[in-house]
Each structure stands twice: as C-alpha cells, then as structure tokens.
Amino acid sequence: MVAKHQNALQAQKEDHAMDTMVVMLPQLGPTVKAMALKEAGFSVDDAAHMLQMFQSQNSERLVAIQRVCV
C-alpha cells in the first residue's frame, strides 16, 4: 500500500515536471524533455539548464538538423 502511494506521488511529480518543461521550452519535443528530466532526477531547473546548455553549445548542428527535417 505504501509503495502504491509512493508510485502515485512519483507519477504526479513527473507529470508536473513535464507540464512545467512544456511551458519553459515549448520548442523541444516531449521525448527530449522526458529524457532530460529523467537524467536530472525530475528536477525541472536542472533539466532545463542542461537542455539550454546543449542548445547553446550545439546551435549550428541543431540548425542544420532542422533544415533537413523541414
């Protein structure tokens, strides 16, 4: 019963984190956000910082990828 409650709380935390990431970084896809959140232990601030750093360090490559995908 306790484990079930813990799982429900974790699911709520993950859902809230994803909702916040959607608002903070709408240009990124859900898979990227989910991976960053998981890597950051569902810390929204850490995940957002990690993604922003990645974007700034790889801006030229990301622009090239976006051109190919469009």
PyMOL Python script that loads the backbone (N, CA, C, O; Angstrom):
from pymol import cmd

cmd.read_pdbstr("""\
ATOM      1  N   MET A   1       0.824  -1.183   0.000  1.00  0.00           N
ATOM      2  CA  MET A   1       0.000   0.000   0.000  1.00  0.00           C
ATOM      3  C   MET A   1       0.876   1.259   0.000  1.00  0.00           C
ATOM      4  O   MET A   1       0.587   2.219  -0.714  1.00  0.00           O
ATOM      5  N   VAL A   2       1.935   1.251   0.794  1.00  0.00           N
ATOM      6  CA  VAL A   2       2.842   2.397   0.848  1.00  0.00           C
ATOM      7  C   VAL A   2       3.546   2.562  -0.498  1.00  0.00           C
ATOM      8  O   VAL A   2       3.696   3.681  -0.988  1.00  0.00           O
ATOM      9  N   ALA A   3       3.972   1.459  -1.090  1.00  0.00           N
ATOM     10  CA  ALA A   3       4.643   1.514  -2.384  1.00  0.00           C
ATOM     11  C   ALA A   3       3.711   2.080  -3.453  1.00  0.00           C
ATOM     12  O   ALA A   3       4.135   2.861  -4.305  1.00  0.00           O
ATOM     13  N   LYS A   4       2.464   1.688  -3.403  1.00  0.00           N
ATOM     14  CA  LYS A   4       1.480   2.192  -4.362  1.00  0.00           C
ATOM     15  C   LYS A   4       1.326   3.711  -4.215  1.00  0.00           C
ATOM     16  O   LYS A   4       1.238   4.428  -5.211  1.00  0.00           O
ATOM     17  N   HIS A   5       1.294   4.184  -2.997  1.00  0.00           N
ATOM     18  CA  HIS A   5       1.186   5.621  -2.739  1.00  0.00           C
ATOM     19  C   HIS A   5       2.440   6.352  -3.235  1.00  0.00           C
ATOM     20  O   HIS A   5       2.340   7.414  -3.850  1.00  0.00           O
ATOM     21  N   GLN A   6       3.608   5.786  -2.969  1.00  0.00           N
ATOM     22  CA  GLN A   6       4.866   6.376  -3.430  1.00  0.00           C
ATOM     23  C   GLN A   6       4.902   6.459  -4.956  1.00  0.00           C
ATOM     24  O   GLN A   6       5.341   7.461  -5.521  1.00  0.00           O
ATOM     25  N   ASN A   7       4.439   5.404  -5.612  1.00  0.00           N
ATOM     26  CA  ASN A   7       4.401   5.398  -7.079  1.00  0.00           C
ATOM     27  C   ASN A   7       3.464   6.475  -7.606  1.00  0.00           C
ATOM     28  O   ASN A   7       3.770   7.133  -8.600  1.00  0.00           O
ATOM     29  N   ALA A   8       2.331   6.655  -6.951  1.00  0.00           N
ATOM     30  CA  ALA A   8       1.380   7.696  -7.361  1.00  0.00           C
ATOM     31  C   ALA A   8       1.985   9.082  -7.179  1.00  0.00           C
ATOM     32  O   ALA A   8       1.827   9.945  -8.042  1.00  0.00           O
ATOM     33  N   LEU A   9       2.675   9.300  -6.067  1.00  0.00           N
ATOM     34  CA  LEU A   9       3.328  10.590  -5.832  1.00  0.00           C
ATOM     35  C   LEU A   9       4.415  10.849  -6.866  1.00  0.00           C
ATOM     36  O   LEU A   9       4.546  11.971  -7.355  1.00  0.00           O
ATOM     37  N   GLN A  10       5.192   9.831  -7.205  1.00  0.00           N
ATOM     38  CA  GLN A  10       6.244   9.980  -8.211  1.00  0.00           C
ATOM     39  C   GLN A  10       5.635  10.313  -9.576  1.00  0.00           C
ATOM     40  O   GLN A  10       6.151  11.166 -10.299  1.00  0.00           O
ATOM     41  N   ALA A  11       4.546   9.642  -9.919  1.00  0.00           N
ATOM     42  CA  ALA A  11       3.877   9.914 -11.195  1.00  0.00           C
ATOM     43  C   ALA A  11       3.372  11.352 -11.250  1.00  0.00           C
ATOM     44  O   ALA A  11       3.466  12.006 -12.289  1.00  0.00           O
ATOM     45  N   GLN A  12       2.838  11.845 -10.138  1.00  0.00           N
ATOM     46  CA  GLN A  12       2.377  13.235 -10.087  1.00  0.00           C
ATOM     47  C   GLN A  12       3.559  14.197 -10.251  1.00  0.00           C
ATOM     48  O   GLN A  12       3.460  15.196 -10.963  1.00  0.00           O
ATOM     49  N   LYS A  13       4.658  13.892  -9.595  1.00  0.00           N
ATOM     50  CA  LYS A  13       5.857  14.731  -9.687  1.00  0.00           C
ATOM     51  C   LYS A  13       6.358  14.775 -11.130  1.00  0.00           C
ATOM     52  O   LYS A  13       6.721  15.839 -11.630  1.00  0.00           O
ATOM     53  N   GLU A  14       6.377  13.625 -11.795  1.00  0.00           N
ATOM     54  CA  GLU A  14       6.838  13.550 -13.175  1.00  0.00           C
ATOM     55  C   GLU A  14       5.902  14.310 -14.115  1.00  0.00           C
ATOM     56  O   GLU A  14       6.364  15.016 -15.011  1.00  0.00           O
ATOM     57  N   ASP A  15       4.602  14.170 -13.917  1.00  0.00           N
ATOM     58  CA  ASP A  15       3.631  14.888 -14.747  1.00  0.00           C
ATOM     59  C   ASP A  15       3.766  16.396 -14.572  1.00  0.00           C
ATOM     60  O   ASP A  15       3.732  17.145 -15.549  1.00  0.00           O
ATOM     61  N   HIS A  16       3.917  16.834 -13.337  1.00  0.00           N
ATOM     62  CA  HIS A  16       4.072  18.264 -13.067  1.00  0.00           C
ATOM     63  C   HIS A  16       5.364  18.789 -13.685  1.00  0.00           C
ATOM     64  O   HIS A  16       5.386  19.883 -14.248  1.00  0.00           O
ATOM     65  N   ALA A  17       6.422  18.021 -13.581  1.00  0.00           N
ATOM     66  CA  ALA A  17       7.702  18.424 -14.157  1.00  0.00           C
ATOM     67  C   ALA A  17       7.587  18.562 -15.674  1.00  0.00           C
ATOM     68  O   ALA A  17       8.099  19.522 -16.250  1.00  0.00           O
ATOM     69  N   MET A  18       6.922  17.615 -16.316  1.00  0.00           N
ATOM     70  CA  MET A  18       6.763  17.679 -17.769  1.00  0.00           C
ATOM     71  C   MET A  18       5.910  18.879 -18.173  1.00  0.00           C
ATOM     72  O   MET A  18       6.232  19.565 -19.143  1.00  0.00           O
ATOM     73  N   ASP A  19       4.836  19.137 -17.445  1.00  0.00           N
ATOM     74  CA  ASP A  19       3.996  20.309 -17.727  1.00  0.00           C
ATOM     75  C   ASP A  19       4.804  21.601 -17.631  1.00  0.00           C
ATOM     76  O   ASP A  19       4.647  22.499 -18.458  1.00  0.00           O
ATOM     77  N   THR A  20       5.653  21.691 -16.637  1.00  0.00           N
ATOM     78  CA  THR A  20       6.489  22.873 -16.461  1.00  0.00           C
ATOM     79  C   THR A  20       7.496  23.004 -17.597  1.00  0.00           C
ATOM     80  O   THR A  20       7.741  24.107 -18.087  1.00  0.00           O
ATOM     81  N   MET A  21       8.077  21.891 -18.016  1.00  0.00           N
ATOM     82  CA  MET A  21       9.046  21.913 -19.115  1.00  0.00           C
ATOM     83  C   MET A  21       8.387  22.340 -20.431  1.00  0.00           C
ATOM     84  O   MET A  21       9.009  23.025 -21.243  1.00  0.00           O
ATOM     85  N   VAL A  22       7.146  21.942 -20.638  1.00  0.00           N
ATOM     86  CA  VAL A  22       6.426  22.334 -21.853  1.00  0.00           C
ATOM     87  C   VAL A  22       6.306  23.851 -21.918  1.00  0.00           C
ATOM     88  O   VAL A  22       6.455  24.443 -22.987  1.00  0.00           O
ATOM     89  N   VAL A  23       6.042  24.471 -20.793  1.00  0.00           N
ATOM     90  CA  VAL A  23       5.927  25.927 -20.740  1.00  0.00           C
ATOM     91  C   VAL A  23       7.293  26.592 -20.911  1.00  0.00           C
ATOM     92  O   VAL A  23       7.415  27.591 -21.619  1.00  0.00           O
ATOM     93  N   MET A  24       8.310  26.041 -20.267  1.00  0.00           N
ATOM     94  CA  MET A  24       9.644  26.645 -20.296  1.00  0.00           C
ATOM     95  C   MET A  24      10.346  26.490 -21.648  1.00  0.00           C
ATOM     96  O   MET A  24      11.018  27.411 -22.113  1.00  0.00           O
ATOM     97  N   LEU A  25      10.187  25.327 -22.271  1.00  0.00           N
ATOM     98  CA  LEU A  25      10.897  25.025 -23.519  1.00  0.00           C
ATOM     99  C   LEU A  25       9.934  24.428 -24.548  1.00  0.00           C
ATOM    100  O   LEU A  25      10.038  23.250 -24.888  1.00  0.00           O
ATOM    101  N   PRO A  26       9.001  25.240 -25.041  1.00  0.00           N
ATOM    102  CA  PRO A  26       7.990  24.700 -25.954  1.00  0.00           C
ATOM    103  C   PRO A  26       8.560  24.233 -27.295  1.00  0.00           C
ATOM    104  O   PRO A  26       7.922  23.440 -27.987  1.00  0.00           O
ATOM    105  N   GLN A  27       9.738  24.705 -27.669  1.00  0.00           N
ATOM    106  CA  GLN A  27      10.320  24.360 -28.956  1.00  0.00           C
ATOM    107  C   GLN A  27      10.887  22.944 -28.993  1.00  0.00           C
ATOM    108  O   GLN A  27      11.174  22.422 -30.071  1.00  0.00           O
ATOM    109  N   LEU A  28      11.050  22.325 -27.844  1.00  0.00           N
ATOM    110  CA  LEU A  28      11.613  20.975 -27.790  1.00  0.00           C
ATOM    111  C   LEU A  28      10.515  19.927 -27.714  1.00  0.00           C
ATOM    112  O   LEU A  28       9.438  20.167 -27.169  1.00  0.00           O
ATOM    113  N   GLY A  29      10.808  18.783 -28.260  1.00  0.00           N
ATOM    114  CA  GLY A  29       9.843  17.694 -28.280  1.00  0.00           C
ATOM    115  C   GLY A  29       9.721  16.993 -26.930  1.00  0.00           C
ATOM    116  O   GLY A  29      10.590  17.128 -26.069  1.00  0.00           O
ATOM    117  N   PRO A  30       8.637  16.247 -26.757  1.00  0.00           N
ATOM    118  CA  PRO A  30       8.388  15.591 -25.477  1.00  0.00           C
ATOM    119  C   PRO A  30       9.415  14.516 -25.118  1.00  0.00           C
ATOM    120  O   PRO A  30       9.705  14.312 -23.939  1.00  0.00           O
ATOM    121  N   THR A  31       9.956  13.842 -26.101  1.00  0.00           N
ATOM    122  CA  THR A  31      10.947  12.802 -25.814  1.00  0.00           C
ATOM    123  C   THR A  31      12.219  13.415 -25.252  1.00  0.00           C
ATOM    124  O   THR A  31      12.799  12.889 -24.302  1.00  0.00           O
ATOM    125  N   VAL A  32      12.651  14.523 -25.834  1.00  0.00           N
ATOM    126  CA  VAL A  32      13.859  15.207 -25.358  1.00  0.00           C
ATOM    127  C   VAL A  32      13.649  15.689 -23.930  1.00  0.00           C
ATOM    128  O   VAL A  32      14.525  15.534 -23.078  1.00  0.00           O
ATOM    129  N   LYS A  33      12.493  16.271 -23.674  1.00  0.00           N
ATOM    130  CA  LYS A  33      12.203  16.771 -22.329  1.00  0.00           C
ATOM    131  C   LYS A  33      12.146  15.629 -21.322  1.00  0.00           C
ATOM    132  O   LYS A  33      12.665  15.750 -20.212  1.00  0.00           O
ATOM    133  N   ALA A  34      11.518  14.528 -21.705  1.00  0.00           N
ATOM    134  CA  ALA A  34      11.412  13.385 -20.799  1.00  0.00           C
ATOM    135  C   ALA A  34      12.785  12.813 -20.477  1.00  0.00           C
ATOM    136  O   ALA A  34      13.057  12.453 -19.332  1.00  0.00           O
ATOM    137  N   MET A  35      13.648  12.730 -21.478  1.00  0.00           N
ATOM    138  CA  MET A  35      14.997  12.208 -21.252  1.00  0.00           C
ATOM    139  C   MET A  35      15.785  13.129 -20.329  1.00  0.00           C
ATOM    140  O   MET A  35      16.491  12.663 -19.435  1.00  0.00           O
ATOM    141  N   ALA A  36      15.664  14.431 -20.543  1.00  0.00           N
ATOM    142  CA  ALA A  36      16.384  15.388 -19.692  1.00  0.00           C
ATOM    143  C   ALA A  36      15.875  15.331 -18.261  1.00  0.00           C
ATOM    144  O   ALA A  36      16.662  15.367 -17.315  1.00  0.00           O
ATOM    145  N   LEU A  37      14.565  15.241 -18.101  1.00  0.00           N
ATOM    146  CA  LEU A  37      14.002  15.155 -16.754  1.00  0.00           C
ATOM    147  C   LEU A  37      14.467  13.897 -16.035  1.00  0.00           C
ATOM    148  O   LEU A  37      14.822  13.940 -14.857  1.00  0.00           O
ATOM    149  N   LYS A  38      14.464  12.788 -16.742  1.00  0.00           N
ATOM    150  CA  LYS A  38      14.906  11.533 -16.129  1.00  0.00           C
ATOM    151  C   LYS A  38      16.370  11.636 -15.721  1.00  0.00           C
ATOM    152  O   LYS A  38      16.745  11.213 -14.628  1.00  0.00           O
ATOM    153  N   GLU A  39      17.200  12.200 -16.605  1.00  0.00           N
ATOM    154  CA  GLU A  39      18.625  12.354 -16.320  1.00  0.00           C
ATOM    155  C   GLU A  39      18.860  13.272 -15.125  1.00  0.00           C
ATOM    156  O   GLU A  39      19.811  13.082 -14.367  1.00  0.00           O
ATOM    157  N   ALA A  40      17.989  14.268 -14.961  1.00  0.00           N
ATOM    158  CA  ALA A  40      18.144  15.245 -13.879  1.00  0.00           C
ATOM    159  C   ALA A  40      17.358  14.862 -12.628  1.00  0.00           C
ATOM    160  O   ALA A  40      17.187  15.692 -11.735  1.00  0.00           O
ATOM    161  N   GLY A  41      16.887  13.643 -12.549  1.00  0.00           N
ATOM    162  CA  GLY A  41      16.139  13.212 -11.371  1.00  0.00           C
ATOM    163  C   GLY A  41      14.838  13.984 -11.191  1.00  0.00           C
ATOM    164  O   GLY A  41      14.383  14.205 -10.069  1.00  0.00           O
ATOM    165  N   PHE A  42      14.246  14.390 -12.312  1.00  0.00           N
ATOM    166  CA  PHE A  42      12.986  15.136 -12.362  1.00  0.00           C
ATOM    167  C   PHE A  42      13.074  16.504 -11.700  1.00  0.00           C
ATOM    168  O   PHE A  42      12.078  17.038 -11.212  1.00  0.00           O
ATOM    169  N   SER A  43      14.268  17.058 -11.691  1.00  0.00           N
ATOM    170  CA  SER A  43      14.469  18.446 -11.273  1.00  0.00           C
ATOM    171  C   SER A  43      14.285  19.316 -12.515  1.00  0.00           C
ATOM    172  O   SER A  43      15.099  19.271 -13.438  1.00  0.00           O
ATOM    173  N   VAL A  44      13.229  20.094 -12.533  1.00  0.00           N
ATOM    174  CA  VAL A  44      12.919  20.919 -13.696  1.00  0.00           C
ATOM    175  C   VAL A  44      14.044  21.909 -13.978  1.00  0.00           C
ATOM    176  O   VAL A  44      14.456  22.073 -15.126  1.00  0.00           O
ATOM    177  N   ASP A  45      14.533  22.559 -12.947  1.00  0.00           N
ATOM    178  CA  ASP A  45      15.595  23.550 -13.138  1.00  0.00           C
ATOM    179  C   ASP A  45      16.853  22.910 -13.727  1.00  0.00           C
ATOM    180  O   ASP A  45      17.457  23.461 -14.647  1.00  0.00           O
ATOM    181  N   ASP A  46      17.242  21.771 -13.208  1.00  0.00           N
ATOM    182  CA  ASP A  46      18.443  21.097 -13.710  1.00  0.00           C
ATOM    183  C   ASP A  46      18.251  20.620 -15.149  1.00  0.00           C
ATOM    184  O   ASP A  46      19.154  20.752 -15.975  1.00  0.00           O
ATOM    185  N   ALA A  47      17.083  20.069 -15.446  1.00  0.00           N
ATOM    186  CA  ALA A  47      16.810  19.583 -16.798  1.00  0.00           C
ATOM    187  C   ALA A  47      16.784  20.741 -17.788  1.00  0.00           C
ATOM    188  O   ALA A  47      17.356  20.639 -18.873  1.00  0.00           O
ATOM    189  N   ALA A  48      16.131  21.835 -17.427  1.00  0.00           N
ATOM    190  CA  ALA A  48      16.063  22.997 -18.315  1.00  0.00           C
ATOM    191  C   ALA A  48      17.459  23.573 -18.551  1.00  0.00           C
ATOM    192  O   ALA A  48      17.809  23.931 -19.675  1.00  0.00           O
ATOM    193  N   HIS A  49      18.239  23.657 -17.500  1.00  0.00           N
ATOM    194  CA  HIS A  49      19.610  24.168 -17.628  1.00  0.00           C
ATOM    195  C   HIS A  49      20.430  23.270 -18.555  1.00  0.00           C
ATOM    196  O   HIS A  49      21.162  23.764 -19.413  1.00  0.00           O
ATOM    197  N   MET A  50      20.309  21.978 -18.386  1.00  0.00           N
ATOM    198  CA  MET A  50      21.041  21.029 -19.216  1.00  0.00           C
ATOM    199  C   MET A  50      20.651  21.192 -20.692  1.00  0.00           C
ATOM    200  O   MET A  50      21.521  21.201 -21.563  1.00  0.00           O
ATOM    201  N   LEU A  51      19.369  21.321 -20.969  1.00  0.00           N
ATOM    202  CA  LEU A  51      18.917  21.463 -22.347  1.00  0.00           C
ATOM    203  C   LEU A  51      19.335  22.807 -22.939  1.00  0.00           C
ATOM    204  O   LEU A  51      19.711  22.879 -24.109  1.00  0.00           O
ATOM    205  N   GLN A  52      19.272  23.846 -22.157  1.00  0.00           N
ATOM    206  CA  GLN A  52      19.687  25.163 -22.646  1.00  0.00           C
ATOM    207  C   GLN A  52      21.189  25.179 -22.963  1.00  0.00           C
ATOM    208  O   GLN A  52      21.612  25.776 -23.953  1.00  0.00           O
ATOM    209  N   MET A  53      21.973  24.533 -22.132  1.00  0.00           N
ATOM    210  CA  MET A  53      23.414  24.437 -22.392  1.00  0.00           C
ATOM    211  C   MET A  53      23.666  23.634 -23.670  1.00  0.00           C
ATOM    212  O   MET A  53      24.504  24.002 -24.493  1.00  0.00           O
ATOM    213  N   PHE A  54      22.939  22.546 -23.819  1.00  0.00           N
ATOM    214  CA  PHE A  54      23.093  21.729 -25.020  1.00  0.00           C
ATOM    215  C   PHE A  54      22.759  22.542 -26.266  1.00  0.00           C
ATOM    216  O   PHE A  54      23.478  22.492 -27.264  1.00  0.00           O
ATOM    217  N   GLN A  55      21.668  23.287 -26.200  1.00  0.00           N
ATOM    218  CA  GLN A  55      21.267  24.100 -27.343  1.00  0.00           C
ATOM    219  C   GLN A  55      22.327  25.157 -27.672  1.00  0.00           C
ATOM    220  O   GLN A  55      22.648  25.367 -28.841  1.00  0.00           O
ATOM    221  N   SER A  56      22.858  25.806 -26.671  1.00  0.00           N
ATOM    222  CA  SER A  56      23.841  26.861 -26.928  1.00  0.00           C
ATOM    223  C   SER A  56      25.159  26.293 -27.462  1.00  0.00           C
ATOM    224  O   SER A  56      25.821  26.932 -28.279  1.00  0.00           O
ATOM    225  N   GLN A  57      25.535  25.122 -27.015  1.00  0.00           N
ATOM    226  CA  GLN A  57      26.792  24.519 -27.450  1.00  0.00           C
ATOM    227  C   GLN A  57      26.684  23.842 -28.806  1.00  0.00           C
ATOM    228  O   GLN A  57      27.698  23.591 -29.458  1.00  0.00           O
ATOM    229  N   ASN A  58      25.459  23.544 -29.238  1.00  0.00           N
ATOM    230  CA  ASN A  58      25.263  22.812 -30.489  1.00  0.00           C
ATOM    231  C   ASN A  58      24.334  23.549 -31.446  1.00  0.00           C
ATOM    232  O   ASN A  58      23.653  22.914 -32.251  1.00  0.00           O
ATOM    233  N   SER A  59      24.295  24.867 -31.373  1.00  0.00           N
ATOM    234  CA  SER A  59      23.328  25.631 -32.151  1.00  0.00           C
ATOM    235  C   SER A  59      23.485  25.418 -33.660  1.00  0.00           C
ATOM    236  O   SER A  59      22.486  25.282 -34.366  1.00  0.00           O
ATOM    237  N   GLU A  60      24.705  25.389 -34.158  1.00  0.00           N
ATOM    238  CA  GLU A  60      24.907  25.208 -35.596  1.00  0.00           C
ATOM    239  C   GLU A  60      24.426  23.836 -36.056  1.00  0.00           C
ATOM    240  O   GLU A  60      23.788  23.717 -37.102  1.00  0.00           O
ATOM    241  N   ARG A  61      24.723  22.821 -35.292  1.00  0.00           N
ATOM    242  CA  ARG A  61      24.290  21.464 -35.650  1.00  0.00           C
ATOM    243  C   ARG A  61      22.771  21.355 -35.605  1.00  0.00           C
ATOM    244  O   ARG A  61      22.168  20.713 -36.464  1.00  0.00           O
ATOM    245  N   LEU A  62      22.154  21.978 -34.611  1.00  0.00           N
ATOM    246  CA  LEU A  62      20.699  21.918 -34.492  1.00  0.00           C
ATOM    247  C   LEU A  62      20.015  22.645 -35.648  1.00  0.00           C
ATOM    248  O   LEU A  62      18.986  22.185 -36.142  1.00  0.00           O
ATOM    249  N   VAL A  63      20.573  23.773 -36.082  1.00  0.00           N
ATOM    250  CA  VAL A  63      20.021  24.488 -37.231  1.00  0.00           C
ATOM    251  C   VAL A  63      20.112  23.616 -38.479  1.00  0.00           C
ATOM    252  O   VAL A  63      19.163  23.557 -39.262  1.00  0.00           O
ATOM    253  N   ALA A  64      21.232  22.946 -38.670  1.00  0.00           N
ATOM    254  CA  ALA A  64      21.397  22.064 -39.820  1.00  0.00           C
ATOM    255  C   ALA A  64      20.394  20.918 -39.791  1.00  0.00           C
ATOM    256  O   ALA A  64      19.832  20.558 -40.825  1.00  0.00           O
ATOM    257  N   ILE A  65      20.172  20.359 -38.639  1.00  0.00           N
ATOM    258  CA  ILE A  65      19.195  19.261 -38.498  1.00  0.00           C
ATOM    259  C   ILE A  65      17.791  19.776 -38.802  1.00  0.00           C
ATOM    260  O   ILE A  65      17.023  19.097 -39.485  1.00  0.00           O
ATOM    261  N   GLN A  66      17.450  20.938 -38.320  1.00  0.00           N
ATOM    262  CA  GLN A  66      16.122  21.489 -38.568  1.00  0.00           C
ATOM    263  C   GLN A  66      15.903  21.759 -40.049  1.00  0.00           C
ATOM    264  O   GLN A  66      14.790  21.577 -40.543  1.00  0.00           O
ATOM    265  N   ARG A  67      16.931  22.189 -40.768  1.00  0.00           N
ATOM    266  CA  ARG A  67      16.810  22.417 -42.212  1.00  0.00           C
ATOM    267  C   ARG A  67      16.506  21.129 -42.932  1.00  0.00           C
ATOM    268  O   ARG A  67      15.686  21.116 -43.850  1.00  0.00           O
ATOM    269  N   VAL A  68      17.143  20.049 -42.542  1.00  0.00           N
ATOM    270  CA  VAL A  68      16.935  18.747 -43.188  1.00  0.00           C
ATOM    271  C   VAL A  68      15.532  18.221 -42.887  1.00  0.00           C
ATOM    272  O   VAL A  68      14.898  17.611 -43.748  1.00  0.00           O
ATOM    273  N   CYS A  69      15.055  18.453 -41.682  1.00  0.00           N
ATOM    274  CA  CYS A  69      13.756  17.918 -41.260  1.00  0.00           C
ATOM    275  C   CYS A  69      12.574  18.698 -41.814  1.00  0.00           C
ATOM    276  O   CYS A  69      11.447  18.205 -41.779  1.00  0.00           O
ATOM    277  N   VAL A  70      12.797  19.874 -42.312  1.00  0.00           N
ATOM    278  CA  VAL A  70      11.679  20.698 -42.809  1.00  0.00           C
ATOM    279  C   VAL A  70      11.413  20.463 -44.248  1.00  0.00           C
ATOM    280  O   VAL A  70      10.509  21.076 -44.817  1.00  0.00           O
TER     281      VAL A  70
END
""", "prot")
cmd.dss("prot")
cmd.show_as("cartoon", "prot")
cmd.util.cbc("prot")
cmd.orient("prot")
